[in-house]
Amino acid sequence: MDFVSMKDELVFGVKLASYALGTRSSMPILSGLKMEISGASLSLYATDLERSVHCEIPIENKDGDEAVVLNGAILSQIANHLPQDDRITLKSAEGDGTLVKLRCGEALFDLPTLPVEDYPEIAPLPEKRIGKVNVQNFHRGLELTAFASLKVNETTRLSLTGVNIVVGGSEMKMIATNGYRLAVKTFPMEEIVEENEFLIEAGVLSDLDRVLSQINAPNVDIYRGDGQIFFHAGGVTFTAKTIAEEFPDFDRVIPKDNSIDLAFNRQALLASLQRIEITAAEESGAVTFRVTNEESAARINSSSKEKGEAEERVRLGKVPSEAIEISFKAEYLIDALKRMDSEQIALWLATPEKAGLIEPTGDDISPQDEGFLYVCMPVRLGG
């Protein structure tokens, strides 16, 4: 191996690939970043078997086609601290090929290689295309849904760790749940070739979002492979392994007949909940809403033996149609409200035992919030 590349291009490629490095894997080869030369092009690969990144950069190839695997974390650190110079040279050291020399300006590194034959095969971009979606819409969809899922180490139900993505009609729908709350965001797609549905771990999609944020591309093309979904934008391919477990029937969970409409200023409700949560019981984290059909305000309170008690009166946009007392985990409400952008929100209720529904409302719904709804199960307090 012997090639020269522009420093900025190689550094950028290494940065993108680093989002898929298997840094915590028990397989040492997954900590490697594969560099494969083909003519005047260098392909960079990284994978942890759940996700992979492939990108290409132009190079000046001074030898033949070859592939090496270098420690990705080390290479990433080097890339972040290279001296001021426009070019980088990588060349296999003389001998058995177990060292690669990297030079930039006056800096020289001798880097050990990993066995290239041990590196897992990364599937190429398939022909089966699902469609095309705007990158900003995709980002906003993840922002308003992924938080509602569980972390991988919090459950054995893999479906609760993912974001379910449904492609149909002219829209993409993202849904995530932890069993006690549900977030849904629907938005238009630029193009749909084939209707589809797939479930991907939220953490993997978060890395995809980071990669897309680095690429100057307005849209991302989506392809379906065998147990994998491929996202291709700006010459970069991000591959995500799908979760085989069936996603819960989310449509059944969404309330259809909640008739008590509590209209709040979003920021006022958010600030109140953040205050009232301070004295909520550790175990439940519950805050209680009390409204009557005689006053355009909600009284929100929490109490615990260890922390004390707090109560606040929060103005409503109108007098509720019915009185109700209902409790929710404050954290769940705060999580949704702080991510929304609209000035006004509606909390739709039915009974103290039935789920509440939050959605943007009013004449000035933010375009960022269009197609968003959030379902939250109530907390049943003893006594």
Buried (B, 14 or more C-beta within 10 A) or exposed (E): BBBBBBBEBBBBBBBBBBBBBBEEBEEEBBBBBBBBBEEEEBBBBBBBEBBBBBBBBEBEBEEEEBBBBBBBBBBBEBBEEBEEEEEBBBBBBEEEEEBBBBBBEEEEBEBEBBEBEEBBEBBEBBEEBBBBBBBBBBBBBBBBBBBBBBEBEEBEEBBBBBBBBBBEEEBBBBBBBBBBBBBBBBBBBBEBBEEBEBBBBBBBBBBBBBBBEEBEBEBBBBBBBEEBBBBBBBEBBBBBBBBEEEBBEBEEBBBEEBEBBBBBBBBEBBBBBBBBBEBBBEEBBBBBBBBBEEBBBBBBBBBBEEEEEBBBEBEBBEEBEEEBEBBBBBBBBBBBBEBBBBBBBBBBBBEBEBBBBBBBBBEEBBEBBBBBBBBBBBBEEEE
